[in-house]
């Protein structure tokens, strides 16, 4: 079993680290689940909150641009 990304590097998810948060989003900018990211439950909860806060601050997009219709 793979170790959690955040446990491995001994850090917590932060809205300031946009590059790290972007790794846990799909191509359509949806938050990926634990089965795809292999993040522990504790960090998945904080990761979700931090991604939503980064979106609120306009550091991350809510959706990806797919062109006109």
C-alpha positions as CSV (number, residue, x, y, z in Angstrom):
1,X,0.0,0.0,0.0
2,X,1.3,3.4,-0.9
3,X,1.9,5.9,1.8
4,X,-0.1,9.2,1.9
5,X,1.6,12.0,0.0
6,X,1.3,14.4,2.9
7,X,2.3,11.8,5.6
8,X,5.4,10.9,3.5
9,X,6.7,14.5,3.3
10,X,5.4,15.4,6.8
11,X,3.4,18.4,5.6
12,X,-0.3,19.4,5.7
13,X,-2.3,20.5,2.7
14,X,-2.3,24.3,2.4
15,X,-4.2,26.6,0.1
16,X,-1.0,28.6,-0.4
17,X,0.6,25.6,-2.2
18,X,-1.4,25.7,-5.4
19,X,0.9,23.4,-7.3
20,X,0.4,20.6,-4.8
21,X,-3.3,21.1,-4.7
22,X,-3.6,20.9,-8.5
23,X,-2.2,17.4,-8.4
24,X,-5.3,16.2,-6.7
25,X,-7.7,17.6,-9.3
26,X,-8.9,15.9,-12.4
27,X,-8.6,17.4,-15.9
28,X,-12.1,18.9,-15.4
29,X,-10.9,20.3,-12.1
30,X,-13.0,18.0,-9.9
31,X,-11.5,16.8,-6.6
32,X,-10.2,13.3,-6.9
33,X,-11.2,10.6,-4.4
34,X,-9.0,8.7,-2.0
35,X,-9.0,5.6,-4.2
36,X,-7.3,7.6,-7.0
37,X,-5.0,9.8,-4.9
38,X,-4.0,7.3,-2.1
39,X,-4.2,10.0,0.5
40,X,-5.2,9.1,4.1
41,X,-8.6,10.0,5.4
42,X,-7.3,12.7,7.7
43,X,-5.5,14.5,4.9
44,X,-8.2,14.0,2.4
45,X,-10.6,15.9,4.6
46,X,-8.2,18.8,5.0
47,X,-7.2,18.7,1.3
48,X,-10.8,19.1,0.3
49,X,-11.3,22.1,2.6
50,X,-8.0,23.7,1.3
51,X,-9.0,23.2,-2.3
52,X,-12.4,24.8,-1.8
53,X,-10.7,27.7,0.0
54,X,-8.2,28.2,-2.8
55,X,-11.1,28.2,-5.3
56,X,-12.9,30.8,-3.2
57,X,-9.7,33.0,-3.3
58,X,-9.5,32.4,-7.1
59,X,-6.1,30.6,-6.8
60,X,-7.7,27.5,-8.4
61,X,-10.4,27.4,-11.0
62,X,-13.8,25.8,-10.3
63,X,-14.0,24.3,-13.8
64,X,-11.7,23.8,-16.8
65,X,-12.2,25.8,-19.9
66,X,-13.6,23.4,-22.6
67,X,-14.1,25.9,-25.4
68,X,-17.4,27.2,-26.8
69,X,-20.2,24.7,-26.5
